[in-house]
Amino acid sequence: AVVSTQSTGILNVMRTDTQQYHFMFYFVNFMVVAPIMIIGCIVLLLLDIGWVSLIGIFLLFASFPVNGVVAKKMGECQREIMYAKDKRMKVMNEMLLGMKSIKMYSWEPIFQKMIVDARKEETKILRKQMTLRAVFIFIANIMPTLM
């Protein structure tokens, strides 16, 4: 059981790390281009609208700390999800490795309850993360309208 628990943990970490690398390569372009785009847009706004554009620029920079807090909470949720997935996968592996014993002693309802409880906990954390993601996307989409 120790080997299977370690292997599921490794698989879980590998999947998450691969996903993070995918996001990194997707957003690395924005890290390079975003400062140039922001400076260019600020200059164009100042030239076109004048001093009134400073209000929009202030709102833009005021949204950065809010987005930072939401992103930090999303990272914490990701860690909680990892722990919940590891817990659920551990129960699943125990069940699969001990299938004969479980069937012989009629422990199916006990293991089913353990798996359902672990999945409910994981789903609760996923729902929290999706709510935070919705707030993050809302802020990102509402900022151009406020400017």
N, C-alpha and C positions, 0 to 999 in steps of 0.2 A: 504493500500500500504506500510505503514511503516513496518508492521509485515513481509510481504513477502520479502521486501528488506533485512531486517535483517536476515531472514531465508536463503536466497540465499547466503548472505555473510558468514553466519556460515557454510553452506554446502561447499562453495568454500574453506574456511579456513580448514575445517575438511579434505577435500579431499587432499589438498596440504600437510597438516601436516602428514597425513597417508603416503603419498608418501615419505616425508622426513624421517619418521621413518623407512620405508622400506629400503631406501638407507643407513641410518645409520647402520642398522643391517647387511647389505650387506658388508659395507666397514670397520666395526669395526675390523674384522679379519686382514685387511691390516694394520690398525693402530698399531696393536700389533706385527705383523710379519715383516712389512716393514723395521724397523730399523735393525733388525737382518739380514734380507736378504741383505740389502745395505752394512752393515759392512762386511758380509761374501763375497759378490761379490767384494768389494774393496780389501780385503785381497787376494782373489784368483787372481784377475787381477794383483796386484802388484807382487805376487809370479810367475805368469805365464809369463807376458809380461814385467814387470819391470817398469821403470820410465815413459815409453811412455803412460802407462795406466793413468797417472795423467792428461793427456789432456782430456781423456774421462770422468774422474771423475769431472774435472773442468766444462766440458760442462753439465754434469748431474746436478751439483749444480747451474750452471748458468741458467738452465731452470726453476728452482723453482720459482724465482720472476716473470718470464713471465707467468707461469701457474697460479700464485697467482693473477696477474692482470686480466687474462682472466676469472678466476673463480669469481673474484669480479664483473666484468662486467656481467657475467651470472647471478649472484645473483640480480643485479640491474634490469636486464631484467625480472627475475622472479617476482619481485615486480611490475614492469610495467604491466606484463601479468595479475597479480592478479587484479590490478585496472581496466584494460580493460575488463576482464571477468565479474567483478562486474557490470561495466557499462552496458555491453551487457545483462547480466541476469536481471538487473533492468528494462531495456526496455522490455525484453521478458515477465517479470512478469506483468508489467503495461499493456501490450497488452493482455495477457491471462486473467487478472482480469477484464479488461474493454472491453471484446470482443463484448458484445452487443452494447455498445456505439460506438465502432469503426465501426462496421457493419452498425449501424443506420445512422451515420454521414458520411460514406464512407471515413474513415480516413486510410484505408488500405495502400495506397501508401506512406503516411507520415510515418507510423510506419515501413513499409518495408524499406524505405530509412534510418530511424534511426537505424534499426537492421543491415542493410548492412554496413552502415558507422562504426558502433561499431565493427562489425566483421572484416572489412578491417583494422581498427586500431590494433585490436588484432592480426591479421595475420601478419601485418608488424612487430610487436614486436616479434612474434614467429619466423619469418624469421631471424631477427637479432640474436635471441638467438641460433637458429640452426647454423648460420654462426659461432658464437663464439664457439659453441660446436665442430664444424668441425675443427676450429683452434686448440682447446684444444686437440682433438684426433690426429690431424696431428703432433703436437709437441710431444705428448706422443709416437707416433709410429716412428717418425724420430730420436728421441734421441738414441735408440740402434744402428741405422745405423751409426750415426755420431761418436759414441764411437768406 
